[in-house]
């Protein structure tokens, strides 16, 4: 695991960890938080601070702990609503409310209500101290520090009060999470120095599609953590955090035998086939047959009893099924049996981190041996910057290679015939590159296929014509008398008009 904070001396038995309530955040932290410390969760309103704080407390309730939510900004009614929307119950969570709801004057209220604007900051902190002493919780959430900042009126007094909170909790068997909505005009780095750890949550608005959320562990004393940004979503049940994929953390022993495609001519062209733990890039114009070639691999795997997964960014399931029927490929029965899983991906709604988590789940839970990504053009639309696409795809391909998975990537080039443009260069990341092209001859549009790169062994250097028909993909003999097929200006030097491969 990569980290940005040196591990403290001693063993984990000397410094027990507790769960944050989020499996993803626990994974990022290598097991959770150090107990009896103070942590800061910061982020603008709407980033999910309250939700992940409630997850932290509810985990304590499940573990039989006494927990306390101290609210200076939200009412109990608002917290109950958040909990219900996530399917939670706040039973077992003590809530100390310092904000008066509409029923402040109701004599039957069970909670004592105070208004922070009507008392000095020291009085507010003393009320918090007394409530903690009364409840004696092992987990506390304070929401939020922005109210204390307003009461303090100046940075020096504010820092003193936060230090007073820290010193108070230091003498208690209690883990504290402070929430801050970053409402101050400038970053409160003094909070970072006081807290044992800092987690920042962000919400990004893109030019189109749903907003993206991500978090970053800025600091964590004595804990090695996975640095960088990690995508997350807020769904029913709380925050779903997708830790950044680090391929070096995942390795699995496997044999590198050939993976048959189900087409003898295609395997021959590839020098025996694609080896396990490698990836192949299918490059060509729209409609030339890239997805059909990929489907042959998925169906061949299913017929061997292996699991394959098809991630479709560009086409719906109905379109893919219709194409398979036209080619005589038995896709439908394998989809129904579950040997092939088809997942439609909307790049405007799905973050790259969530997509990587879906791929990992397919490999580690469903034991997928073939992974098809159709296409990288759609995946590119999910990324705000092409540089990040290359980096993320490099990590994802490295992970799949270490798991012994055959990965098939599809990339559509711009144009149909003639000079072609590629939206991004993925060839250097690919173990094998298959070029598919249209060419015109004898008044008909034909298709050509060639293997232009294969790292793991020898392969044919010929260009073969292929045809999509009722019996699937059929490859013909090498186009020996042709030149200029891939340049867009084919020239035939033979005397007899060659026939294409039989269907």
SULZITA-V156359 format. One record per pair of residues at least 4 apart in sequence whose ideal C-beta (glycine too) atoms are under 7 Angstrom apart, sorted by the first residue. I is the first residue (numbers start at 1). J is the second residue. D is the distance in Angstrom with one decimal. If there is no record, write none. Layout:
BEGIN
i->[I:I]
j->[J:J]
d->[D:D]
END
This chain:
BEGIN
i->[1:1:1:1:2:2:2:3:3:3:3:4:4:5:5:5:5:5:5:5:7:7:8:8:10:10:12:12:15:16:17:17:17:17:18:18:18:18:19:19:19:20:20:20:20:20:21:21:21:21:22:22:22:22:22:22:23:24:24:24:24:24:24:25:25:26:26:27:28:28:28:28:28:29:29:29:29:29:30:30:30:33:33:33:33:34:34:34:35:36:36:36:37:37:38:38:38:38:38:38:39:39:39:39:39:39:40:40:40:40:40:41:41:41:41:41:41:41:42:42:42:42:43:43:43:43:43:43:44:44:44:45:46:47:47:47:47:48:48:48:48:48:49:49:49:50:50:50:50:51:51:51:51:51:51:52:52:52:53:53:53:53:53:54:54:54:54:55:55:55:56:56:56:57:57:57:57:57:57:58:58:59:60:60:60:60:61:61:61:61:65:65:66:66:66:66:67:67:67:67:68:68:68:68:68:68:69:69:69:69:69:70:70:70:70:70:70:71:71:71:71:71:71:72:72:72:72:72:72:73:73:73:73:74:74:74:74:75:75:75:76:76:76:76:77:77:78:79:79:79:80:80:81:82:83:83:83:86:86:86:87:87:94:94:96:97:97:98:98:98:100:100:100:103:104:109:114:114:116:116:116:119:119:121:121:121:121:121:121:122:123:124:124:125:125:125:125:126:127:128:129:129:130:131:132:132:137:138:138:138:139:140:140:141:141:142:142:142:143:144:144:144:145:145:145:145:146:146:146:146:147:148:148:148:149:149:152:152:152:153:154:155:156:157:158:159:159:160:161:162:162:162:163:163:164:165:166:166:169:169:178:180:180:184:189:190:191:192:192:192:196:197:197:197:198:198:199:199:200:200:200:201:202:202:202:203:203:204:204:205:206:206:206:208:209:209:210:210:212:212:213:213:213:213:214:214:214:214:215:215:215:216:216:217:220:226:226:226:228:229:230:230:230:230:230:231:231:231:231:231:232:232:232:232:233:233:234:235:242:242:242:242:244:245:245:245:245:247:247:247:247:250:250:250:251:252:252:252:254:254:254:255:256:256:256:257:258:258:258:258:259:259:259:259:260:260:260:261:261:261:261:261:261:262:262:262:263:263:263:264:265:265:266:266:266:267:267:268:269:269:269:269:269:270:270:270:270:270:271:271:271:271:271:272:274:274:274:274:275:276:276:277:277:278:278:278:278:278:279:279:279:279:279:279:279:280:280:280:280:280:281:281:281:281:281:281:282:282:282:282:282:282:282:282:283:283:283:283:283:283:284:284:284:284:284:284:285:285:285:285:285:285:286:288:288:288:288:289:289:289:289:290:290:290:291:291:291:292:292:292:292:292:293:294:294:294:294:294:295:295:295:295:296:296:296:297:297:297:298:298:298:298:298:298:299:299:299:299:299:300:301:301:301:301:302:302:302:302:302:306:306:307:307:307:307:307:308:308:308:308:308:309:309:309:309:309:309:310:310:310:310:311:311:311:311:311:312:312:312:312:312:313:313:313:313:313:313:314:314:314:314:315:315:316:317:317:317:318:319:320:320:321:321:321:322:323:324:324:327:327:328:328:328:329:330:331:331:332:333:334:334:335:335:341:341:343:345:345:345:346:347:347:347:347:350:350:350:352:352:352:352:353:354:355:356:356:356:357:358:359:359:359:360:361:362:362:362:363:363:363:363:368:369:369:370:371:371:371:372:373:373:373:374:375:375:375:376:376:376:376:376:377:377:377:379:380:380:380:380:383:383:384:386:386:387:388:389:389:390:391:392:393:393:393:394:394:395:396:397:397:397:398:399:400:400:409:409:411:411:413:413:413:414:414:414:415:415:415:416:417:417:417:418:419:426:427:427:430:431:431:432:432:432:433:433:434:434:435:435:435:436:436:437:437:437:438:438:439:439:439:439:440:440:441:441:441:442:446:446:447:447:447:448:448:448:448:448:449:449:449:450:450:450:451:451:454:462:463:463:463:464:464:464:464:465:465:465:465:466:466:466:466:466:467:467:467:467:468:469:469:470:471:474:474:474:475:476:476:479:481:481:481:482:482:482:483:484:484:484:485:494]
j->[30:224:226:249:226:227:246:224:225:226:227:225:227:219:220:221:222:223:224:225:222:224:15:222:14:15:16:17:34:35:31:32:33:34:32:33:35:175:26:32:59:25:26:32:33:56:55:56:58:59:26:52:55:238:239:241:27:28:232:240:241:242:243:29:241:31:32:243:217:225:226:230:243:33:217:220:223:225:223:224:225:37:39:175:197:196:222:223:175:173:174:175:175:196:166:169:176:178:195:196:176:177:178:195:196:197:178:180:191:195:198:49:52:53:177:179:199:201:180:182:198:200:47:49:182:200:201:202:181:182:203:181:203:201:202:203:213:52:201:213:234:239:53:179:201:54:74:82:143:55:82:86:234:238:239:56:238:239:57:141:143:177:179:58:82:83:88:59:238:239:139:141:177:61:67:69:93:139:141:62:88:63:65:67:138:139:65:67:92:93:138:139:135:136:137:138:93:94:137:139:94:96:132:135:137:140:79:93:95:141:143:96:128:140:141:142:143:79:95:97:98:99:143:98:99:116:143:144:147:99:143:144:147:78:79:99:143:97:99:101:80:95:97:111:81:101:82:83:90:95:84:90:85:86:88:89:90:236:237:238:236:237:135:137:131:111:113:114:116:124:104:113:115:109:113:113:119:127:124:147:151:123:124:125:148:151:152:157:161:126:127:128:151:129:161:164:165:130:131:132:133:168:134:135:137:140:174:173:174:175:175:174:176:177:179:176:178:179:179:179:180:181:149:178:179:180:150:180:181:183:151:152:158:161:158:184:157:158:161:157:158:159:160:161:162:163:190:164:165:166:191:194:167:194:168:169:170:194:174:176:195:188:191:188:193:194:195:198:218:219:221:219:220:221:218:219:215:217:215:216:218:215:213:214:215:211:213:211:212:211:211:212:384:348:348:349:348:349:231:351:231:232:233:234:229:230:231:232:230:232:241:228:229:225:225:243:244:246:244:244:241:242:243:244:353:242:351:352:353:354:239:240:241:242:240:354:239:240:353:354:356:357:353:356:395:396:399:395:398:399:402:399:402:403:402:402:403:404:276:277:404:276:275:276:277:276:272:273:274:275:273:274:276:406:267:273:300:266:267:273:296:297:300:296:299:300:267:296:473:268:269:475:270:473:475:272:273:460:451:459:460:464:475:274:432:451:454:459:454:457:458:459:460:457:278:280:406:432:456:404:406:401:404:401:406:431:432:456:397:400:401:407:409:430:431:408:430:431:432:434:409:411:426:427:430:433:290:293:294:408:409:410:434:436:411:413:433:434:435:436:288:290:413:435:436:437:412:413:415:416:420:438:412:436:437:438:447:293:436:447:468:294:410:436:295:374:410:296:323:327:468:473:473:298:372:374:408:410:299:324:329:331:300:472:473:301:370:408:302:308:310:340:370:372:303:329:330:331:334:304:306:308:369:370:306:308:334:339:340:369:370:339:366:367:368:369:339:340:368:369:370:341:343:362:366:368:371:340:342:372:374:343:345:372:373:374:320:342:344:345:374:345:347:374:375:378:379:374:375:377:378:319:320:344:321:342:344:322:323:324:342:325:331:332:326:327:329:331:468:472:470:471:472:472:334:335:340:336:337:339:340:340:342:362:366:358:350:355:378:350:378:379:381:382:354:355:382:356:382:383:392:357:358:359:360:392:396:361:362:363:371:396:364:365:366:368:371:368:400:403:405:405:405:406:406:400:405:407:408:379:409:410:410:410:411:412:380:409:410:411:426:411:412:423:389:386:389:423:424:388:389:388:390:424:391:392:393:424:394:395:396:397:426:429:398:429:399:400:401:407:429:402:403:405:407:426:430:422:426:420:421:422:420:421:423:419:420:421:438:438:440:488:488:488:430:433:453:453:455:456:451:453:454:452:453:449:451:450:452:486:447:449:448:485:486:445:447:446:448:485:490:445:490:446:490:492:497:465:500:465:466:467:463:464:465:479:485:464:466:475:462:463:464:459:460:459:478:478:479:485:475:476:478:479:476:479:500:501:473:474:475:476:501:474:500:501:503:473:474:503:503:503:501:502:503:501:500:501:485:492:493:494:490:491:492:491:489:490:491:490:498]
d->[5.7:6.2:5.9:5.8:5.6:6.0:5.8:3.2:5.4:6.9:6.8:6.4:4.4:7.0:5.0:6.5:6.8:5.7:6.2:6.3:6.6:5.2:6.5:3.4:3.9:6.1:6.9:6.3:5.6:5.4:4.5:4.0:6.5:6.5:5.3:5.5:4.9:6.2:5.5:4.8:5.1:4.5:5.6:5.7:5.8:5.6:3.4:4.4:6.2:3.7:6.4:6.1:5.6:6.9:5.7:5.6:6.4:6.6:6.8:6.8:2.8:6.3:5.6:6.3:5.4:6.3:4.8:4.8:6.2:5.7:4.8:6.0:5.0:6.7:7.0:6.5:5.8:5.1:6.6:5.7:6.3:6.8:6.3:6.4:6.9:6.8:6.5:6.5:5.4:5.9:6.3:5.8:6.2:3.8:5.4:6.0:4.5:6.7:5.6:5.4:7.0:5.1:7.0:5.8:5.8:4.6:4.9:6.3:5.6:4.0:4.8:5.1:6.6:6.5:5.9:5.4:5.1:6.7:4.4:5.7:6.8:5.4:3.5:5.4:6.7:6.1:3.4:6.3:6.4:5.7:6.5:5.4:5.7:3.9:6.2:4.9:6.6:5.6:5.7:6.7:5.0:5.3:6.1:4.8:6.1:6.4:6.7:6.1:6.5:6.7:6.6:7.0:6.1:5.6:5.8:6.7:6.9:4.9:6.8:4.4:6.6:5.7:5.9:6.0:6.7:6.4:6.9:6.4:4.8:6.8:6.5:6.6:5.7:6.6:4.3:6.1:5.4:5.6:5.9:6.5:6.1:6.4:3.9:4.4:6.4:4.1:6.8:5.9:3.9:6.3:4.5:5.9:6.2:6.4:4.5:6.0:5.5:6.7:5.3:4.3:4.7:6.3:6.7:5.1:4.1:4.9:6.8:5.8:4.8:5.0:7.0:4.8:5.8:6.6:6.8:4.8:6.9:6.9:6.4:5.3:6.4:6.3:5.2:4.7:6.3:5.8:6.6:6.3:3.8:6.4:5.7:4.9:5.8:4.5:5.8:7.0:6.3:6.3:5.7:4.4:6.2:5.0:5.5:6.7:6.6:6.1:6.6:6.4:6.6:6.5:6.3:6.1:6.4:6.8:4.1:6.6:5.0:5.7:5.7:5.6:5.9:6.3:5.3:6.8:4.7:5.1:5.8:5.1:5.5:6.8:3.9:4.8:5.3:6.1:5.5:6.8:6.8:6.2:5.2:5.5:5.8:4.1:5.9:6.5:6.6:4.1:5.4:6.9:5.7:6.2:6.5:6.7:6.3:6.4:5.7:6.1:6.6:6.4:6.4:6.4:6.3:5.7:6.3:6.2:6.7:6.6:6.2:6.1:5.8:6.7:5.4:5.8:4.7:4.9:6.8:6.7:5.0:6.7:4.5:4.4:5.9:5.5:6.0:5.6:6.8:4.4:6.6:6.4:5.2:4.4:6.6:6.1:6.6:6.1:5.3:6.1:4.4:3.5:6.0:6.6:6.8:6.2:6.5:6.5:6.5:6.2:5.2:6.3:6.7:6.6:6.7:5.7:6.2:6.4:6.2:6.4:6.2:5.8:5.3:5.1:6.9:7.0:6.6:5.8:6.7:6.6:6.0:5.2:6.7:6.0:5.2:5.8:4.0:6.4:4.2:4.5:6.1:5.5:6.4:5.1:5.5:4.8:6.7:5.3:7.0:5.5:5.2:6.3:4.6:5.2:7.0:6.3:6.8:6.1:3.1:6.2:6.7:5.1:6.9:5.3:7.0:5.2:6.4:6.8:4.5:6.2:5.2:6.6:5.5:5.9:6.7:6.8:5.1:4.8:5.1:5.9:6.1:6.5:5.1:6.9:5.9:6.2:5.3:5.1:6.2:4.9:4.0:6.7:2.8:5.8:5.3:6.1:4.2:6.3:5.0:6.6:5.8:5.6:3.9:5.2:6.8:4.2:6.7:4.7:5.1:6.3:5.8:5.2:3.6:4.2:6.2:5.5:5.8:6.8:4.7:6.3:5.1:6.2:5.8:6.3:3.0:6.9:4.8:5.4:5.7:6.2:4.9:3.8:7.0:6.0:5.7:5.2:5.8:4.9:6.0:5.5:5.6:4.8:5.5:6.2:5.4:5.2:5.7:5.1:6.3:3.2:6.6:5.6:5.7:6.3:6.5:3.7:6.5:6.9:6.3:6.2:4.4:7.0:5.7:6.8:4.9:6.3:6.7:6.3:6.9:5.8:6.7:5.5:6.5:5.1:4.7:3.9:6.9:6.9:5.7:5.6:5.3:6.3:4.9:4.7:5.9:4.7:4.9:6.7:6.5:3.9:6.6:5.6:5.4:6.9:7.0:3.8:6.2:5.8:5.3:5.3:6.7:6.7:4.1:6.2:4.8:6.1:5.8:6.4:3.9:4.8:4.2:5.9:6.4:6.6:7.0:5.0:5.1:6.5:5.3:6.4:6.2:6.8:5.5:6.9:4.2:5.4:6.2:6.6:3.3:6.0:6.9:5.6:6.2:4.8:6.6:6.0:5.2:4.6:6.8:5.9:5.9:5.9:5.8:6.0:5.4:6.6:4.7:5.9:6.3:5.4:6.3:7.0:6.6:6.0:5.7:6.2:6.4:6.7:4.7:6.4:4.7:6.2:6.1:6.0:5.8:6.5:6.1:6.6:6.1:6.4:5.6:6.0:6.5:4.0:5.9:5.3:5.5:6.1:6.4:5.5:6.2:6.2:6.3:6.7:4.2:4.5:5.8:4.5:6.8:6.0:4.0:3.7:5.2:4.3:6.9:5.9:5.4:5.5:4.8:6.2:7.0:4.9:6.1:6.8:3.8:4.6:6.8:4.4:6.9:4.6:5.6:6.5:4.9:4.7:6.8:5.4:5.5:6.6:5.1:6.8:6.6:6.6:5.5:6.4:5.3:4.9:5.8:6.5:5.9:2.4:5.8:6.5:5.5:7.0:5.0:4.5:5.6:6.2:6.1:5.2:6.3:6.3:6.5:6.4:6.8:6.5:6.0:6.0:6.6:6.4:4.1:3.6:6.0:5.1:5.2:5.3:5.6:6.0:6.5:6.1:6.8:6.4:6.2:4.5:4.3:5.4:6.0:6.9:6.7:6.9:5.7:6.8:6.9:6.0:5.2:6.7:4.3:3.8:5.3:5.5:6.2:6.4:5.8:6.1:5.2:6.5:6.5:6.6:6.4:7.0:5.6:6.3:6.5:6.5:6.3:6.4:5.7:5.0:5.0:4.3:6.7:5.3:7.0:5.3:5.9:6.7:6.1:6.7:5.3:6.1:5.5:4.9:4.7:6.5:5.3:6.7:4.4:4.2:6.0:5.5:6.1:5.8:6.7:4.6:6.3:6.6:5.1:6.1:6.8:6.8:5.7:6.4:6.4:5.4:4.3:7.0:6.8:5.8:6.6:5.9:5.9:7.0:6.2:6.7:6.2:6.0:7.0:6.5:6.3:5.8:6.4:6.4:6.2:6.2:5.9:6.5:6.5:4.3:4.8:6.7:6.9:6.8:6.1:4.2:6.2:5.3:6.7:4.1:6.8:6.8:5.0:6.3:6.0:5.1:6.8:6.1:3.7:5.5:6.0:5.3:6.7:6.9:4.7:5.9:6.6:6.1:4.5:5.1:4.1:6.5:5.6:5.1:5.1:6.4:6.7:5.4:4.9:6.3:5.6:5.6:6.2:5.6:5.5:4.8:4.7:5.8:6.9:5.9:6.2:6.4:5.5:5.7:6.0:6.6:5.4:6.7:5.3:7.0:5.6:6.7:5.1:5.5:4.8:6.8:6.8:4.4:6.9:4.5:6.3:4.4:3.6:6.6:5.1:5.7:4.9:5.9:5.8:6.7:4.4:5.8:5.5:6.2:5.9:6.4:4.7:6.8:6.3:5.1:5.3:5.0:6.4:6.1:6.3:3.4:6.0:5.7:4.2:6.3:6.2:5.9:5.9:3.5:6.7:5.8:4.8:3.4:5.7:7.0:5.6:5.1:4.5:5.1:5.1:4.8:6.9]
END
